[in-house]
Amino acid sequence: MSKTAASRNAVDPLIDEVRAVRKSISDRVGDDFDKLAEYYRQVGEEYRTRTGRFASQKPERPSR
């Protein structure tokens, strides 16, 4: 087995936790991409106001 293939099959608890959280979020929004995008926008907005670091910056609106 090559080193690359071995690293893809390696168990990493942090990666497993990230995947579990992503799956949980996706399940909450019913695997709907628009709802998922809105969820992440809300999280970003909460983070922006919570930290204060970006409080003076207005959120960017995605171009459509």
Distance bins in CASP14 RR format, pairs under 12 A and 6 or more apart:
PFRMAT RR
TARGET T0000
AUTHOR 0000-0000-0000
RMODE 2
METHOD distances of the structure
MODEL  1
1 7 0 0 0 0 1 0 0 0 0 0 0
1 8 0 0 0 0 1 0 0 0 0 0 0
1 9 0 0 0 0 1 0 0 0 0 0 0
1 10 0 0 0 0 0 1 0 0 0 0 0
2 8 0 0 0 0 1 0 0 0 0 0 0
2 9 0 0 0 0 0 1 0 0 0 0 0
3 9 0 0 0 0 0 1 0 0 0 0 0
3 10 0 0 0 0 0 1 0 0 0 0 0
4 10 0 0 0 0 0 1 0 0 0 0 0
7 15 0 0 0 0 0 1 0 0 0 0 0
8 15 0 0 0 0 0 1 0 0 0 0 0
9 15 0 0 0 0 0 1 0 0 0 0 0
10 16 0 0 0 0 0 1 0 0 0 0 0
11 17 0 0 0 0 0 1 0 0 0 0 0
11 19 0 0 0 0 0 1 0 0 0 0 0
12 18 0 0 0 0 1 0 0 0 0 0 0
12 19 0 0 0 0 1 0 0 0 0 0 0
13 19 0 0 0 0 0 1 0 0 0 0 0
13 20 0 0 0 0 0 1 0 0 0 0 0
14 20 0 0 0 0 0 1 0 0 0 0 0
14 21 0 0 0 0 0 1 0 0 0 0 0
15 21 0 0 0 0 0 1 0 0 0 0 0
15 22 0 0 0 0 0 1 0 0 0 0 0
16 22 0 0 0 0 0 1 0 0 0 0 0
16 23 0 0 0 0 0 1 0 0 0 0 0
17 23 0 0 0 0 0 1 0 0 0 0 0
17 24 0 0 0 0 0 1 0 0 0 0 0
18 24 0 0 0 0 0 1 0 0 0 0 0
18 25 0 0 0 0 0 1 0 0 0 0 0
19 25 0 0 0 0 0 1 0 0 0 0 0
19 26 0 0 0 0 0 1 0 0 0 0 0
20 26 0 0 0 0 0 1 0 0 0 0 0
20 27 0 0 0 0 0 1 0 0 0 0 0
21 27 0 0 0 0 0 1 0 0 0 0 0
21 28 0 0 0 0 0 1 0 0 0 0 0
21 43 0 0 0 0 0 1 0 0 0 0 0
22 28 0 0 0 0 0 1 0 0 0 0 0
22 29 0 0 0 0 0 1 0 0 0 0 0
22 31 0 0 0 0 0 1 0 0 0 0 0
22 36 0 0 0 0 1 0 0 0 0 0 0
22 39 0 0 0 0 0 1 0 0 0 0 0
22 40 0 0 0 0 0 1 0 0 0 0 0
23 29 0 0 0 0 0 1 0 0 0 0 0
23 30 0 0 0 0 0 1 0 0 0 0 0
23 31 0 0 0 0 1 0 0 0 0 0 0
23 36 0 0 0 0 0 1 0 0 0 0 0
24 30 0 0 0 0 0 1 0 0 0 0 0
24 31 0 0 0 0 0 1 0 0 0 0 0
24 36 0 0 0 0 0 1 0 0 0 0 0
24 39 0 0 0 0 0 1 0 0 0 0 0
25 31 0 0 0 0 0 1 0 0 0 0 0
25 32 0 0 0 0 0 1 0 0 0 0 0
25 35 0 0 0 0 1 0 0 0 0 0 0
25 36 1 0 0 1 0 0 0 0 0 0 0
25 37 0 0 0 0 0 1 0 0 0 0 0
25 38 0 0 0 0 0 1 0 0 0 0 0
25 39 1 0 0 1 0 0 0 0 0 0 0
25 40 0 0 0 0 1 0 0 0 0 0 0
25 42 0 0 0 0 0 1 0 0 0 0 0
25 43 0 0 0 0 1 0 0 0 0 0 0
26 32 0 0 0 0 1 0 0 0 0 0 0
26 33 0 0 0 0 1 0 0 0 0 0 0
26 35 0 0 0 0 1 0 0 0 0 0 0
26 36 1 0 0 1 0 0 0 0 0 0 0
26 37 0 0 0 0 0 1 0 0 0 0 0
26 39 0 0 0 0 1 0 0 0 0 0 0
26 40 0 0 0 0 0 1 0 0 0 0 0
27 35 0 0 0 0 0 1 0 0 0 0 0
27 36 0 0 0 0 0 1 0 0 0 0 0
27 39 0 0 0 0 0 1 0 0 0 0 0
28 35 0 0 0 0 1 0 0 0 0 0 0
28 36 0 0 0 0 1 0 0 0 0 0 0
28 38 0 0 0 0 0 1 0 0 0 0 0
28 39 1 0 0 1 0 0 0 0 0 0 0
29 35 1 1 0 0 0 0 0 0 0 0 0
29 36 1 0 1 0 0 0 0 0 0 0 0
29 37 0 0 0 0 1 0 0 0 0 0 0
29 38 0 0 0 0 1 0 0 0 0 0 0
29 39 1 0 1 0 0 0 0 0 0 0 0
29 40 0 0 0 0 1 0 0 0 0 0 0
29 42 0 0 0 0 0 1 0 0 0 0 0
29 43 0 0 0 0 0 1 0 0 0 0 0
30 36 0 0 0 0 1 0 0 0 0 0 0
30 39 0 0 0 0 0 1 0 0 0 0 0
31 39 0 0 0 0 0 1 0 0 0 0 0
32 38 0 0 0 0 1 0 0 0 0 0 0
32 39 0 0 0 0 1 0 0 0 0 0 0
33 39 0 0 0 0 0 1 0 0 0 0 0
33 40 0 0 0 0 0 1 0 0 0 0 0
34 40 0 0 0 0 0 1 0 0 0 0 0
34 41 0 0 0 0 0 1 0 0 0 0 0
35 41 0 0 0 0 0 1 0 0 0 0 0
35 42 0 0 0 0 0 1 0 0 0 0 0
36 42 0 0 0 0 0 1 0 0 0 0 0
36 43 0 0 0 0 0 1 0 0 0 0 0
37 43 0 0 0 0 0 1 0 0 0 0 0
37 44 0 0 0 0 0 1 0 0 0 0 0
37 62 0 0 0 0 1 0 0 0 0 0 0
38 44 0 0 0 0 0 1 0 0 0 0 0
38 45 0 0 0 0 0 1 0 0 0 0 0
38 62 0 0 0 0 0 1 0 0 0 0 0
39 45 0 0 0 0 0 1 0 0 0 0 0
39 46 0 0 0 0 0 1 0 0 0 0 0
40 46 0 0 0 0 0 1 0 0 0 0 0
40 47 0 0 0 0 0 1 0 0 0 0 0
40 62 0 0 0 0 0 1 0 0 0 0 0
41 47 0 0 0 0 0 1 0 0 0 0 0
41 48 0 0 0 0 0 1 0 0 0 0 0
41 59 1 0 0 1 0 0 0 0 0 0 0
41 60 0 0 0 0 0 1 0 0 0 0 0
41 61 0 0 0 0 0 1 0 0 0 0 0
41 62 0 0 0 0 1 0 0 0 0 0 0
42 48 0 0 0 0 0 1 0 0 0 0 0
42 49 0 0 0 0 0 1 0 0 0 0 0
42 59 0 0 0 0 0 1 0 0 0 0 0
43 49 0 0 0 0 0 1 0 0 0 0 0
43 50 0 0 0 0 0 1 0 0 0 0 0
43 59 0 0 0 0 0 1 0 0 0 0 0
44 50 0 0 0 0 1 0 0 0 0 0 0
44 51 0 0 0 0 0 1 0 0 0 0 0
44 54 0 0 0 0 1 0 0 0 0 0 0
44 57 0 0 0 0 0 1 0 0 0 0 0
44 59 0 0 0 0 1 0 0 0 0 0 0
44 60 0 0 0 0 0 1 0 0 0 0 0
45 51 0 0 0 0 0 1 0 0 0 0 0
45 54 0 0 0 0 1 0 0 0 0 0 0
45 55 0 0 0 0 0 1 0 0 0 0 0
45 57 0 0 0 0 0 1 0 0 0 0 0
45 58 0 0 0 0 0 1 0 0 0 0 0
45 59 1 0 0 1 0 0 0 0 0 0 0
45 60 0 0 0 0 0 1 0 0 0 0 0
46 52 0 0 0 0 0 1 0 0 0 0 0
46 54 0 0 0 0 0 1 0 0 0 0 0
46 59 0 0 0 0 0 1 0 0 0 0 0
47 53 0 0 0 0 1 0 0 0 0 0 0
47 54 0 0 0 0 1 0 0 0 0 0 0
47 55 0 0 0 0 0 1 0 0 0 0 0
47 59 0 0 0 0 0 1 0 0 0 0 0
48 54 1 0 1 0 0 0 0 0 0 0 0
48 55 1 0 0 1 0 0 0 0 0 0 0
48 56 0 0 0 0 0 1 0 0 0 0 0
48 57 1 0 0 1 0 0 0 0 0 0 0
48 58 0 0 0 0 1 0 0 0 0 0 0
48 59 1 0 0 1 0 0 0 0 0 0 0
48 60 0 0 0 0 0 1 0 0 0 0 0
49 55 1 0 0 1 0 0 0 0 0 0 0
49 56 0 0 0 0 0 1 0 0 0 0 0
49 57 0 0 0 0 0 1 0 0 0 0 0
49 58 0 0 0 0 0 1 0 0 0 0 0
49 59 0 0 0 0 1 0 0 0 0 0 0
51 57 0 0 0 0 0 1 0 0 0 0 0
54 60 0 0 0 0 0 1 0 0 0 0 0
END
